[in-house]
Amino acid sequence: PIYIHKTMKIKINNKECELKYSYRALMLFEDKTGKSLANANDSLGTLLQLLYCFVQVKSDVTEEEFYDWIDEDPKNLPNLSVWLGKEMNKWSAAVNKSPLLKKANEVKEDSKNA
């Protein structure tokens, strides 16, 4: 299955940002927080840090500018969260349908039965 990233364009302080679901942003989040993606929704602060990592990967927007932008319009946070949720679901579905994952599960089952 082919997984197509849907980018999201936002503008923060006249700086164009094109967000894309990427391993680079996820690794940045883990390095920055010490948390895995599975723990990204344990608090509002953690979610905001995750979202900022997607901004930071492709722009020079500072964290302070990002938080100010979130505060300026009550729709900004929900819009970003919806985008991220959809991208995570598409990625997860693509991984679960992957022939490599299927093969890995078959090998795992074979080793259990041996």
C-alpha positions as CSV (number, residue, x, y, z in Angstrom):
1,P,0.0,0.0,0.0
2,I,1.1,3.5,-0.7
3,Y,0.9,6.1,2.0
4,I,0.5,9.6,0.7
5,H,1.4,12.4,3.1
6,K,-1.1,15.2,3.2
7,T,0.8,18.4,4.1
8,M,-0.7,21.2,6.0
9,K,0.3,24.8,5.3
10,I,0.1,27.4,8.1
11,K,1.5,30.9,8.5
12,I,3.1,32.0,11.7
13,N,4.4,35.6,11.9
14,N,4.5,35.9,8.1
15,K,6.5,32.7,7.9
16,E,5.1,30.0,5.7
17,C,5.2,26.5,7.2
18,E,4.4,23.3,5.4
19,L,3.9,20.5,7.9
20,K,4.4,16.9,6.8
21,Y,4.1,13.8,8.9
22,S,7.8,12.6,9.2
23,Y,10.1,10.4,11.1
24,R,12.4,13.4,11.6
25,A,9.7,15.2,13.5
26,L,8.9,12.1,15.6
27,M,12.6,11.6,16.4
28,L,12.9,15.3,17.3
29,F,10.0,14.9,19.7
30,E,11.5,11.9,21.3
31,D,14.9,13.6,21.7
32,K,13.3,16.7,23.1
33,T,10.9,15.1,25.6
34,G,12.3,11.7,26.2
35,K,8.8,10.4,25.5
36,S,7.6,8.1,22.7
37,L,4.7,8.9,20.4
38,A,2.5,6.5,22.4
39,N,2.8,9.0,25.3
40,A,2.3,12.2,23.2
41,N,-1.2,12.8,24.4
42,D,-0.6,12.5,28.1
43,S,-0.9,16.2,28.6
44,L,-1.7,19.4,26.6
45,G,2.0,20.5,27.0
46,T,3.2,17.2,25.5
47,L,0.8,17.5,22.6
48,L,1.9,21.1,21.9
49,Q,5.6,19.9,22.0
50,L,4.8,17.2,19.5
51,L,3.0,19.6,17.2
52,Y,5.8,22.1,17.4
53,C,8.3,19.5,16.3
54,F,6.4,19.2,13.0
55,V,6.7,23.0,12.6
56,Q,10.3,23.1,13.7
57,V,11.5,20.5,11.2
58,K,10.7,22.7,8.1
59,S,10.8,26.2,9.4
60,D,12.7,28.7,11.6
61,V,9.6,29.5,13.7
62,T,10.6,29.7,17.4
63,E,8.7,27.8,20.1
64,E,7.6,31.1,21.5
65,E,6.2,32.2,18.2
66,F,4.4,28.9,17.8
67,Y,2.7,29.1,21.3
68,D,1.7,32.8,20.6
69,W,0.1,31.6,17.3
70,I,-1.8,28.8,19.1
71,D,-3.0,31.4,21.6
72,E,-4.1,33.9,18.9
73,D,-6.9,31.8,17.4
74,P,-8.8,29.1,19.2
75,K,-9.1,27.1,15.9
76,N,-5.3,26.7,15.4
77,L,-4.8,23.9,18.0
78,P,-7.9,21.8,16.9
79,N,-7.0,22.2,13.2
80,L,-3.4,21.0,13.8
81,S,-4.6,18.2,16.1
82,V,-7.1,17.0,13.5
83,W,-4.4,17.1,10.7
84,L,-2.0,15.1,12.9
85,G,-4.6,12.5,13.9
86,K,-5.6,11.9,10.3
87,E,-1.9,11.5,9.3
88,M,-1.2,9.1,12.2
89,N,-4.2,7.0,11.3
90,K,-3.2,6.8,7.6
91,W,0.4,5.9,8.5
92,S,-0.8,3.2,11.0
93,A,-3.2,1.7,8.4
94,A,-0.4,1.6,5.8
95,V,2.0,0.0,8.2
96,N,-0.5,-2.6,9.3
97,K,-1.1,-3.6,5.7
98,S,2.6,-3.8,4.9
99,P,3.8,-7.0,3.3
100,L,6.9,-6.7,5.5
101,L,4.8,-6.6,8.7
102,K,2.8,-9.6,7.5
103,K,6.0,-11.6,6.8
104,A,7.4,-10.6,10.2
105,N,4.2,-11.8,11.9
106,E,4.4,-15.1,10.0
107,V,8.0,-15.6,11.1
108,K,7.0,-14.8,14.7
109,E,4.2,-17.3,14.6
110,D,6.4,-20.0,13.0
111,S,9.0,-19.5,15.8
112,K,6.2,-19.9,18.4
113,N,5.0,-23.1,16.8
114,A,8.5,-24.6,16.4
